[in-house]
Amino acid sequence: MAKKGYKKAEQNIDMSVGESLKVLRELQELTQKELAEITGIAQATISAIERDRINLGIERAKVLARALRVHPAVIVFPGWDLLDEDAA
């Protein structure tokens, strides 16, 4: 049971960080190359992150989140929703 004032997290879907990044990028209708140009992160690095071959890292998460107009947690913790304990 969550402490009062905190929200309980619940996972809805099983998605990797790389899959999350790819979905967000595609929803913005961006290619890896375009995202690379916007962020300054090499296209090969974006590709490797999307294939879960390398770790995203905090700094890259911030840069990518800013470019995709989402909070970094959306990329780093895909598939999780916060539930209001009172509503559950």
Backbone as a ProteinNet text record, in pm:
[ID]
protein_1_A
[PRIMARY]
MAKKGYKKAEQNIDMSVGESLKVLRELQELTQKELAEITGIAQATISAIERDRINLGIERAKVLARALRVHPAVIVFPGWDLLDEDAA
[TERTIARY]
84.6	0	88.4	56.2	134.3	105.7	205.1	187.9	93.8	26.4	-66.6	10	-45.4	17.8	105.2	129	208.3	116.5	162.8	86.1	149.1	67.7	112.9	137.4	250.3	282.2	237.3	187.1	141.9	183.4	239.6	283.1	168.2	141.2	33.2	82.4	195.6	248.7	396.8	447.5	588.4	658.6	733.8	801.1	939.8	1038	1173.9	1191.4	1300.4	1333.8	1351.6	1419.4	1441.2	1311.5	1222.2	1091.7	1014.7	1023.3	955.7	1007.5	1139.2	1198	1152.5	1152.7	1112.2	966.2	878.5	736.2	718	784.4	771.8	825.1	937.2	995.2	900	845.4	754.1	624.2	575.9	456.1	479.7	602.8	639.7	671.6	660.4	688.8	830.6	924.8	1065.3	1141.9	1237.4	1329.3	1440.8	1518.1	1633.1	1728.7	1746.1	1836.4	1787.5	1657.3	1602.1	1619	1592.1	1608	1754.7	1843.9	1987.6	2024.5	1971.2	2000.2	1947.6	1829.8	1768.3	1846.4	1891.3	1950.9	2103.2	2166.2	2311.4	2363.5	2273.4	2310	2321.6	2428.2	2451.8	2336.9	2302.3	2195.8	2227	2352.7	2391.1	2365.2	2383.7	2357.1	2207.7	2127.9	1981.9	1935.5	1988.6	1954	1989.9	2108.1	2151.4	2064.4	2023.3	1933	1798.8	1744.6	1615.1	1619.2	1735.3	1748.6	1796.3	1801.4	1843.6	1983	2069.9	2209.2	2299.6	2261	2334.3	2233.8	2282.1	2196.5	2167.2	2049.8	2007.6	2089.2	2099.5	2172.2	2087.3	2115.9	2035.2	2045	2165.8	2182.1	2116.6	2135.3	2070.1	1918.7	1870.1	1725.3	1669.5	1740	1694.7	1691.6	1797.9	1807.2	1697.1	1680.1	1577.9	1437.5	1414.1	1282.3	1247.9	1345.8	1322.7	1284.6	1356.1	1329.3	1192.9	1152.5	1025.1	910	941.8	841.6	766.7	844.3	788.1	879.6	831.2	913.6	1008.1	1132.5	1226	1173	1090	1034	948.3	890.1	807.9	893.7	1018.5	1109.5	1171.3	1216.2	1291.2	1203.9	1078.7	987.4	865.6	884.6	771.7	669.2	545	437.7	388.7	438	397.4	301	196.2	101	104.1	85.8	71.1	-76.9	-111.2	-250.6	-270.5	-376.4	-413.3	-468.3	-405.3	-445.6	-593.1	-644.5	-784.8	-878.7	-832.9	-917.2	-911.3	-808.4	-790.3	-884.7
-119.1	0	124.3	218.6	341.5	432.6	510.1	606.5	717.1	775.2	883.9	999.7	1054.2	1164.1	1119.7	989.1	935.5	866.8	853.1	784.3	649.2	550.5	416.2	405.3	349	330.1	190.9	182.7	55.2	46.4	-67.9	-85.7	-140	-70.7	-112.3	-203.3	-171.6	-248.9	-276.3	-379.9	-414.2	-357.9	-250.6	-183.1	-141.5	-160.3	-120.3	29.7	82.5	223.2	252.2	162	180.5	182.5	91	87.4	215.9	263.8	387.9	505.1	514.3	621.8	614.1	495	478.2	519.7	477.1	512	663.2	725.9	870.9	944.3	898.5	959.6	946.3	826.8	804.4	882.3	898.4	979.4	1124.9	1170.2	1306.8	1313.4	1198.7	1186.4	1231.7	1189.1	1219.6	1094	1108.4	999.5	1004.3	898.4	899.9	1011.9	1031.7	1136.5	1274	1299.4	1428.9	1450.6	1346.2	1357.5	1382	1318.6	1340.1	1485.5	1542.8	1682	1778	1749	1834	1827.3	1706.7	1684.2	1692.7	1672.8	1664.6	1528.2	1433.1	1295.2	1220.7	1148.9	1079	982.8	976.1	886.2	742.5	702.3	565.4	540.1	641.2	628.7	615.9	695.7	686.4	548.1	498.2	364.5	259.6	270.3	173.3	179.8	300.1	314	248.7	275.6	218.5	66.2	9.8	-136.2	-193.3	-106.9	-145.9	-206.4	-154.9	-202.2	-119.8	5.8	88.4	155	193.7	259.6	403.2	447.1	582.3	686.4	673.6	769.9	892.1	952.9	1065.3	1186.6	1222.7	1343.4	1326.6	1210.7	1187.7	1184.6	1128.3	1125.3	1266.5	1356	1495.8	1561.9	1542.5	1604	1550.1	1418.2	1356.4	1396.5	1398.8	1438.1	1580.5	1668.8	1808.8	1816.5	1741.5	1742.9	1682.7	1581.6	1513.8	1574.6	1678.2	1751.1	1662	1580.8	1497.5	1507.3	1464.8	1457.6	1338.9	1349.2	1237.3	1104.9	1112.6	990.6	912.1	981.4	913.5	817.1	855.5	769	663.4	706.1	618.9	513.2	545.8	452.1	426.9	364.7	343.4	246.2	274	182.7	197.5	296	313.1	429.7	409.1	514.9	536.6	659.6	688	688	615.9	607.1	683.7	758.6	825.1	717.5	701.8	596.9	606.7	729	748.3	700	704.8	665	515	448	302.5	220.2
0	0	0	-85.8	-97.3	21.1	57.7	165.4	120.3	216.3	185.9	121.2	16	-54.5	-170.6	-180.5	-291	-389.1	-509.7	-611.1	-639.2	-657.9	-688	-838.7	-877.1	-1019.2	-1061.8	-1182.6	-1235.7	-1381.4	-1418.9	-1556.9	-1640.3	-1752.9	-1842.2	-1953.7	-2010.5	-2121.3	-2098	-2161.7	-2151.1	-2274.3	-2254.8	-2365.2	-2317.2	-2401.7	-2365.5	-2387.4	-2332.4	-2352.2	-2501.1	-2571.2	-2714.8	-2793.5	-2759.6	-2827.5	-2799.5	-2676.6	-2639.1	-2721.9	-2733.4	-2812.3	-2957.4	-3013.2	-3152.8	-3173.9	-3084.6	-3095.9	-3087.5	-2990.2	-2975.5	-3098.1	-3151	-3270.4	-3388.8	-3407.4	-3519.5	-3504.3	-3380.9	-3358.8	-3396.9	-3384.4	-3424.5	-3573.8	-3642.1	-3785.4	-3819.2	-3735.2	-3755.9	-3793.4	-3882.1	-3910.7	-3806.5	-3798.9	-3709.2	-3748.4	-3877.3	-3926.5	-3882.4	-3895	-3854.4	-3703.6	-3625.4	-3480.8	-3446	-3517.9	-3497.9	-3525.1	-3630.2	-3664.4	-3558.5	-3504.7	-3402.3	-3271.3	-3235.1	-3103.5	-3100.1	-3213.9	-3215	-3173.9	-3154.4	-3122.2	-3254.8	-3272.6	-3399.2	-3432	-3560.1	-3605.4	-3565.7	-3575.3	-3537.3	-3388.8	-3307	-3163.2	-3137.8	-3207	-3193.6	-3236.3	-3345.7	-3392.9	-3287.3	-3228.4	-3127.9	-3002.6	-2963.6	-2848.5	-2879.6	-2997.6	-3035.5	-3042.1	-3071.7	-3076.8	-2943.1	-2840.6	-2705.7	-2703.2	-2790	-2795.1	-2704.1	-2677.7	-2582	-2488.5	-2371.8	-2273.6	-2315.4	-2281.8	-2314.7	-2238.9	-2109.9	-2027.1	-1996.7	-1884	-1836.3	-1928.6	-1966.7	-2049.5	-2186.6	-2248.9	-2379	-2363	-2251.3	-2226.8	-2221.5	-2155.7	-2146.4	-2283.6	-2360.8	-2493.5	-2585.2	-2585.5	-2672	-2627.8	-2497.4	-2446.3	-2486.2	-2477.4	-2516.3	-2664.3	-2747.4	-2891.8	-2924.3	-2846.8	-2871.6	-2792.1	-2714.5	-2635.7	-2537.3	-2464.2	-2358.7	-2236.6	-2124	-2003.3	-2018.9	-1972.6	-1985.4	-1929	-1826.4	-1766.7	-1866.2	-1961.6	-2062.7	-2144.3	-2170	-2245	-2153.8	-2036.7	-1946.3	-1879.2	-1850.1	-1784.1	-1871.8	-1987	-2078.8	-2020.9	-2051.1	-2011.5	-1870.1	-1794.4	-1656.6	-1644.2	-1567.9	-1535.6	-1384.6	-1342.8	-1201	-1168.9	-1066.2	-1025.1	-897.1	-891	-767.8	-675.1	-558.7	-464.7	-428	-417.6	-379.8	-490.7	-616.2	-728.9	-752.6	-700.5	-723.8	-641.3
[MASK]
++++++++++++++++++++++++++++++++++++++++++++++++++++++++++++++++++++++++++++++++++++++++

